[in-house]
Amino acid sequence: MEKKAKKARSAPPQSRQMDWIDQLPEEILGNILSRMAMKEATRTSILSRRWRNLWKVYGSHLDFDASETMRLMFDGVKERHIEAPKYRDWVNQVLDSHEGSSLERLRIAFDLGGSYIYATAVDKWIDFAIVKRVQRLEVDLTAAAGCYTCSDSVYTFPSWLLDLPSDFPSFDRLTVLCLKSVSITEEDLAYFLSTCPFLEQLTVENSSSLQNFRVSGQSLKLKHLEIGYCQKLQNVEVSAASLVSFKYAGPRINICLIEVPELALVSFSNQYCEKFIINSPSSLYLSRLEKLELDLRFTGSARCVGFPSNFPKFSNLKHLELKFVAVADESALFFSSIIGASPGLITLTLKYDIDWATRHQTLSNPEVFRNQGMLDVCEKEWEEQARRYSHKCLNVIEFVGWAGIKTDVQLANYLLETAISLEKIIVDCRIPRYTRTSWNEELCPMPGNREAALLSAKELKRKLPPRAQLIIV
């Protein structure tokens, strides 16, 4: 007995702690495992004989994350025809081992290439999710390159799994449904909206068969709706009393947001963003928005954006985020009218790429150079328009993509002059492009290098109001 006590005292602290945990009731261990990510839960199988199979029963977060492999596929280091079968086998092995009665999350995220090759496997995974009455289902089959594949290779959602007898398991506990590069029909989406009483978040991207989408129902609990890059989509109609955020990316279509009293965030990108700007929509939901995100990068450069001078009022807007491409050393004050239409704006976030090539073409091409005069007139109009506004509530300004050239310095000077209540300005010099690529000195002529960007950012300090804070990251 004394020897055992000495042995216990001499055991390493980690070992004694493991012995203590190992003696806990299985219900408590199961509760711990149910809160762990899949990779962490499966690692516990090596702790002891008792832990070997616990994760199979209590593991409820199955996230098949292969982002590192996808990155290597994008870089050409690994090949899809080799990695896709490995991914399929990995998912099958884990799902076949799972012994739990329910599932909180199932996430599939991998470029499986031609959907017809792995359709049966994906069908099986979705069927598994139904049997386990999953709460969060995410199926993302987007290509490794980050672009969307042609419609012929998009996986088609298995409608037959929705047409089962009432005594069969169903999606009745579903709270989140995310389908990317999964073709799904309007009828199937209507099924989810009508039979999933707890559904709060719905994302549909790159569905090749979706043409019209209607969201309506007094009992809907849907809070977040995101639709993107559905090339055949023509009409979207939303009437959802609980909807908090709506995001759309894609072609110019008809979007009708009717009964959305709780809508606080709207995000538009791709071609529809231009339609939103040009048409200057006047709608009750706009006056209630708290955050607006506009991605203008599809236009090529800021010079192509035509913000109207009489933009409708965003009387409740607190945060505006703009993503755009700015031509090096040209004005980017095109958006001053939308800031002026937001009298209560508190935070302004600007994320931009610098277009160096267009500037060089302008200087070297006589034809383009003659058009520069027209652009100069346009820039003067932007500057005159910008002087009309003062931003009394604007407290925080964030630059992401600061290059330290005329374009962003002019933006900063304008905002520093007109934001009379400024408290903080954040300048992101670590990432010269919103696309998150590394800083390439060869592609950035002087003064667009990192050292110059940092130096110009520090110069802003002497222009700030006494109480304002400058953060350079």
C-alpha positions in Angstrom: 0.0 0.0 0.0 2.8 2.3 0.9 4.6 1.5 -2.3 1.5 2.4 -4.3 1.2 5.7 -2.5 4.8 6.5 -3.2 4.4 5.6 -6.8 1.3 7.9 -7.1 3.3 10.7 -5.5 6.2 10.2 -7.8 4.1 10.1 -10.9 4.4 13.2 -13.2 1.7 15.9 -12.6 0.2 15.3 -16.1 -0.2 11.6 -15.3 -1.9 12.3 -11.9 -4.2 14.8 -13.6 -5.1 12.2 -16.3 -5.8 9.6 -13.6 -8.2 12.0 -12.0 -10.0 12.8 -15.2 -10.1 9.2 -16.1 -12.2 8.4 -13.0 -14.9 10.9 -13.8 -18.4 9.5 -14.7 -18.9 8.7 -18.4 -21.7 11.4 -18.7 -19.2 14.1 -17.7 -16.5 12.8 -20.1 -19.2 12.7 -22.8 -20.2 16.3 -22.1 -16.5 17.3 -22.4 -16.1 15.5 -25.7 -19.3 16.9 -27.1 -17.8 20.4 -26.8 -14.5 19.6 -28.5 -13.6 20.0 -32.2 -13.4 16.7 -34.1 -9.6 16.6 -34.4 -9.2 17.2 -30.7 -11.9 14.7 -29.8 -10.3 11.9 -31.9 -6.9 12.6 -30.3 -8.3 11.6 -26.9 -8.5 8.0 -28.1 -4.8 7.5 -27.3 -5.1 8.6 -23.7 -6.2 5.3 -22.3 -8.2 2.2 -23.0 -11.4 3.8 -21.6 -11.0 6.9 -23.9 -10.4 4.8 -27.0 -14.0 4.7 -28.2 -15.6 7.5 -26.2 -15.3 10.1 -29.1 -17.2 7.8 -31.4 -20.2 8.1 -29.1 -20.0 11.6 -27.8 -18.2 13.5 -30.6 -20.8 15.8 -32.0 -18.8 18.4 -34.0 -17.6 16.7 -37.2 -15.6 19.4 -39.1 -13.7 17.8 -42.0 -11.4 20.7 -42.5 -8.8 20.2 -45.2 -7.8 23.8 -45.8 -4.1 23.1 -45.8 -4.5 20.5 -48.4 -6.7 22.8 -50.5 -4.0 25.5 -50.2 -1.3 23.1 -51.5 -3.7 22.1 -54.3 -4.1 25.7 -55.3 -0.3 26.1 -55.3 0.2 23.1 -57.4 2.0 21.1 -54.8 -0.7 18.5 -54.5 -3.1 17.2 -57.1 -6.9 16.9 -56.8 -7.2 13.4 -58.4 -4.9 12.1 -55.6 -6.3 14.1 -52.6 -10.0 13.8 -53.4 -10.2 10.0 -52.8 -8.2 10.4 -49.6 -10.7 13.0 -48.4 -13.6 10.8 -49.2 -12.1 7.8 -47.4 -11.3 10.0 -44.4 -14.9 11.2 -44.1 -16.3 7.7 -44.7 -14.0 6.2 -42.0 -15.1 8.7 -39.3 -18.8 8.6 -40.1 -18.8 4.8 -40.1 -17.1 4.8 -36.7 -19.6 7.4 -35.2 -21.9 5.7 -32.7 -23.6 8.8 -31.2 -27.4 9.3 -31.6 -27.2 12.9 -32.6 -24.9 15.5 -34.2 -24.5 19.2 -33.6 -22.4 19.9 -36.7 -21.3 18.3 -39.9 -19.0 20.3 -42.2 -17.8 19.0 -45.5 -15.3 21.4 -47.3 -13.3 20.1 -50.2 -12.8 20.4 -53.9 -14.1 17.0 -55.2 -13.9 18.0 -58.8 -16.5 16.4 -61.0 -19.6 15.9 -58.8 -20.7 12.8 -60.7 -17.6 10.9 -59.4 -18.3 11.5 -55.7 -22.1 12.2 -55.8 -22.9 8.9 -54.1 -20.5 9.5 -51.3 -21.9 13.1 -50.7 -25.4 11.7 -50.8 -24.4 9.2 -48.1 -22.9 12.0 -45.9 -26.1 14.1 -46.1 -28.2 11.0 -45.3 -25.9 10.5 -42.3 -26.7 14.0 -41.2 -30.4 13.4 -41.5 -30.2 10.2 -39.4 -28.2 12.0 -36.7 -30.7 14.9 -36.8 -27.9 17.4 -37.4 -28.2 21.0 -36.2 -25.6 22.6 -38.5 -25.0 21.2 -42.0 -22.3 22.8 -44.2 -21.4 21.3 -47.6 -18.8 23.4 -49.4 -17.5 21.9 -52.6 -16.0 25.1 -54.0 -12.9 24.6 -56.2 -9.5 24.9 -54.6 -8.7 27.9 -56.8 -11.4 29.8 -54.9 -13.5 30.2 -58.1 -16.7 28.5 -58.9 -16.8 25.6 -61.3 -19.1 25.3 -64.3 -22.7 24.3 -63.6 -22.2 20.9 -65.2 -19.8 19.8 -62.5 -21.8 21.2 -59.5 -23.1 18.6 -57.1 -26.9 18.3 -57.1 -28.7 18.1 -53.8 -30.4 14.7 -53.3 -34.1 15.8 -53.3 -35.2 12.2 -52.7 -33.8 12.4 -49.1 -36.4 15.1 -48.4 -39.3 12.9 -49.5 -39.3 10.3 -46.8 -42.2 9.0 -44.6 -43.0 11.1 -41.5 -41.7 8.5 -39.1 -38.2 8.7 -40.6 -35.5 11.0 -39.2 -35.5 14.5 -40.6 -33.9 18.0 -40.5 -36.3 19.1 -37.7 -33.4 20.3 -35.5 -31.5 22.2 -38.2 -30.4 25.7 -37.3 -27.8 26.3 -39.9 -27.7 25.2 -43.6 -24.8 26.2 -45.8 -24.6 24.9 -49.4 -21.8 26.0 -51.7 -21.3 24.6 -55.2 -24.3 22.5 -54.5 -27.2 22.8 -57.0 -30.5 23.0 -55.2 -34.0 23.9 -56.5 -36.5 26.5 -55.2 -38.8 23.7 -54.1 -36.1 22.0 -52.0 -35.2 25.3 -50.3 -39.0 25.9 -49.7 -39.0 22.5 -47.9 -36.2 23.6 -45.5 -37.9 26.9 -44.8 -41.3 25.2 -44.1 -40.2 22.1 -42.2 -37.2 23.3 -40.2 -38.8 25.4 -37.4 -35.4 26.3 -35.9 -33.6 27.3 -39.1 -31.8 30.7 -38.4 -29.0 30.8 -41.0 -29.2 29.9 -44.7 -26.4 30.2 -47.3 -26.7 29.2 -50.9 -23.8 29.8 -53.3 -23.2 28.7 -56.9 -26.4 26.8 -57.3 -26.9 26.1 -61.0 -30.6 25.3 -60.9 -31.9 28.1 -58.7 -34.0 30.6 -60.7 -36.4 32.2 -58.3 -36.2 32.3 -54.5 -39.0 33.3 -52.2 -38.7 33.5 -48.4 -42.0 34.1 -46.7 -43.8 33.0 -43.5 -44.9 34.4 -40.2 -43.4 31.6 -38.2 -39.9 31.8 -39.8 -37.0 32.2 -37.4 -34.5 32.9 -40.2 -32.0 35.6 -39.1 -29.2 35.4 -41.7 -29.7 34.9 -45.4 -26.8 34.8 -47.9 -27.1 34.2 -51.6 -24.2 34.3 -54.1 -23.1 33.6 -57.6 -26.3 31.7 -58.7 -26.0 32.6 -62.4 -29.6 31.6 -63.4 -31.2 33.4 -60.5 -33.6 36.1 -61.6 -35.8 37.0 -58.6 -35.4 37.1 -54.8 -38.3 38.0 -52.6 -37.9 38.1 -48.8 -40.5 38.6 -46.2 -39.1 37.5 -42.8 -39.8 39.3 -39.6 -36.7 38.0 -37.8 -34.2 38.6 -40.6 -31.2 40.5 -39.2 -28.7 40.3 -42.1 -29.0 39.8 -45.9 -26.0 39.3 -48.3 -26.1 39.0 -52.0 -23.3 38.6 -54.6 -24.0 38.1 -58.3 -25.6 39.5 -61.4 -28.2 42.3 -61.6 -31.5 40.6 -60.6 -34.7 41.7 -59.0 -34.4 41.8 -55.2 -37.4 42.7 -53.1 -37.1 43.0 -49.3 -40.6 43.5 -48.0 -41.3 42.8 -44.4 -37.9 42.9 -42.8 -38.3 45.1 -39.7 -35.2 43.7 -37.9 -32.9 44.0 -40.9 -29.7 45.6 -39.6 -26.9 44.5 -42.1 -27.0 44.4 -45.9 -24.1 43.4 -48.1 -24.0 43.7 -51.9 -21.2 42.7 -54.3 -20.5 41.9 -57.9 -22.7 43.4 -60.6 -25.7 43.9 -58.4 -23.7 46.4 -56.4 -23.6 48.7 -59.4 -27.4 48.4 -59.8 -27.8 49.3 -56.1 -25.7 52.4 -56.5 -27.0 53.7 -59.8 -30.7 53.2 -59.0 -30.3 54.9 -55.7 -33.0 52.8 -54.1 -35.4 54.4 -51.7 -36.8 51.8 -49.3 -38.0 51.7 -45.7 -35.4 49.0 -44.9 -32.5 51.3 -45.9 -33.5 53.9 -43.3 -33.2 51.2 -40.6 -29.8 49.7 -41.6 -27.0 49.8 -39.1 -24.3 48.4 -41.3 -23.8 48.4 -45.1 -21.1 46.6 -47.0 -20.5 47.3 -50.7 -17.9 45.5 -52.7 -17.1 47.6 -55.8 -14.0 45.7 -57.0 -15.8 44.2 -60.0 -15.8 47.6 -61.6 -12.1 47.5 -62.1 -11.2 50.8 -60.6 -12.8 53.6 -58.6 -12.9 55.8 -61.6 -15.7 53.6 -63.0 -18.0 54.0 -60.0 -20.8 56.5 -60.5 -22.2 57.3 -57.0 -25.1 59.7 -57.4 -24.8 63.1 -55.7 -28.3 62.7 -54.2 -27.9 59.3 -52.5 -30.9 58.4 -50.3 -30.6 58.9 -46.5 -29.2 56.1 -44.3 -30.5 57.8 -41.2 -29.6 54.9 -38.9 -26.4 53.7 -40.5 -23.5 53.2 -38.0 -20.9 51.3 -40.0 -20.1 51.5 -43.7 -17.6 49.1 -45.3 -16.4 49.8 -48.9 -14.1 47.5 -50.9 -12.8 48.9 -54.2 -9.9 49.2 -56.6 -8.1 52.5 -56.7 -5.8 53.6 -59.5 -2.4 54.6 -58.2 -2.2 58.4 -57.6 -5.7 59.1 -58.7 -8.5 60.4 -56.5 -10.8 57.9 -54.7 -13.3 60.5 -53.3 -16.1 59.0 -55.4 -17.9 57.7 -52.4 -18.3 61.0 -50.4 -22.0 61.2 -51.3 -22.9 58.0 -49.5 -21.0 59.1 -46.4 -22.8 62.4 -46.6 -26.1 60.5 -46.8 -25.2 58.8 -43.5 -25.4 61.5 -40.8 -25.0 59.0 -37.9 -22.1 57.1 -39.3 -19.6 56.1 -36.6 -17.2 53.6 -38.3 -15.9 53.8 -41.8 -13.9 50.8 -43.2 -12.0 51.1 -46.5 -10.5 48.0 -48.0 -8.8 48.5 -51.4 -6.4 47.2 -53.9 -4.1 49.6 -55.7 -4.1 49.3 -59.5 -0.6 50.2 -60.7 -0.9 49.0 -64.3 -3.7 51.4 -65.3 -1.6 54.4 -64.1 1.4 53.3 -66.2 -0.9 52.9 -69.3 -2.3 56.3 -68.8 1.2 57.9 -68.8 2.5 55.9 -71.8 -0.5 55.6 -74.1 -1.4 58.8 -76.0 -5.0 57.8 -76.5 -5.5 57.1 -72.8 -3.5 60.2 -71.9 -6.0 62.4 -73.9 -8.9 61.0 -71.8 -7.0 61.9 -68.7 -8.4 65.4 -69.0 -11.9 64.1 -68.7 -10.9 62.1 -65.6 -9.4 65.3 -64.1 -12.7 67.0 -64.5 -14.4 64.1 -62.8 -11.9 64.2 -59.9 -12.6 67.9 -59.4 -16.3 67.2 -59.2 -15.7 64.5 -56.6 -13.6 67.0 -54.6 -16.2 69.7 -54.8 -18.9 67.3 -53.7 -16.8 66.1 -50.8 -16.4 69.6 -49.5 -20.2 69.8 -48.9 -20.1 67.3 -46.1 -19.0 67.2 -42.6 -19.1 64.0 -40.6 -20.0 64.9 -37.0 -20.4 61.4 -35.6 -17.6 59.6 -37.4 -15.3 58.2 -34.7 -13.3 55.4 -36.3 -11.7 55.2 -39.7 -9.9 52.0 -40.9 -7.7 51.8 -44.0 -6.9 48.2 -45.2 -4.5 48.3 -48.1 -2.6 51.5 -47.2 0.2 52.0 -49.7 1.4 55.5 -48.8 0.6 57.1 -52.1 -1.5 60.1 -53.3 -4.6 58.0 -53.4 -4.9 57.0 -49.8 -3.1 60.1 -48.4 -5.8 62.3 -50.1 -8.5 60.1 -48.6 -7.0 60.4 -45.2 -6.6 64.2 -45.4 -10.2 64.6 -46.5 -11.5 62.4 -43.7 -9.3 64.1 -41.1 -10.6 67.5 -42.1 -14.3 66.5 -42.1 -14.5 64.0 -39.2 -14.7 66.5 -36.4 -15.3 63.8 -33.7 -12.6 61.4 -34.7 -11.3 59.2 -31.9 -9.3 56.5 -33.8 -7.7 55.9 -37.2 -6.4 52.4 -38.0 -3.9 52.1 -40.8 -3.2 48.5 -42.0 0.3 48.5 -43.6 0.9 44.8 -43.1 -1.4 43.8 -46.0 -1.1 46.0 -49.0 -4.0 44.3 -50.8 -7.4 43.3 -49.6 -6.8 40.0 -51.4 -4.4 39.1 -48.5 -1.4 38.5 -50.8 2.1 39.2 -49.4 3.8 42.4 -50.1 5.7 42.2 -53.4 8.3 44.9 -53.6 8.8 44.3 -57.3 5.2 45.0 -58.1 5.1 48.2 -56.1 7.1 51.1 -57.6 8.2 53.9 -55.3 6.7 55.2 -53.1 4.5 52.2 -53.0 6.8 50.0 -50.9 6.3 48.9 -47.4 8.8 51.3 -45.8 7.2 54.3 -47.5 3.7 53.1 -46.5 4.8 52.9 -42.9 6.4 56.3 -43.0 3.4 58.0 -44.6 1.1 56.4 -42.0 3.2 57.8 -39.2 3.0 61.2 -40.8 -0.7 61.2 -40.1 0.0 61.5 -36.4 0.7 65.3 -36.6 -2.6 65.8 -38.4 -4.8 64.1 -35.9 -6.9 66.0 -33.3 -5.3 66.0 -29.8 -7.4 63.2 -28.4 -7.4 61.0 -31.5 -5.5 57.7 -31.5 -3.4 56.4 -34.5 -3.0 52.6 -34.7 -0.6 51.2 -37.4 -0.7 47.5 -37.9 
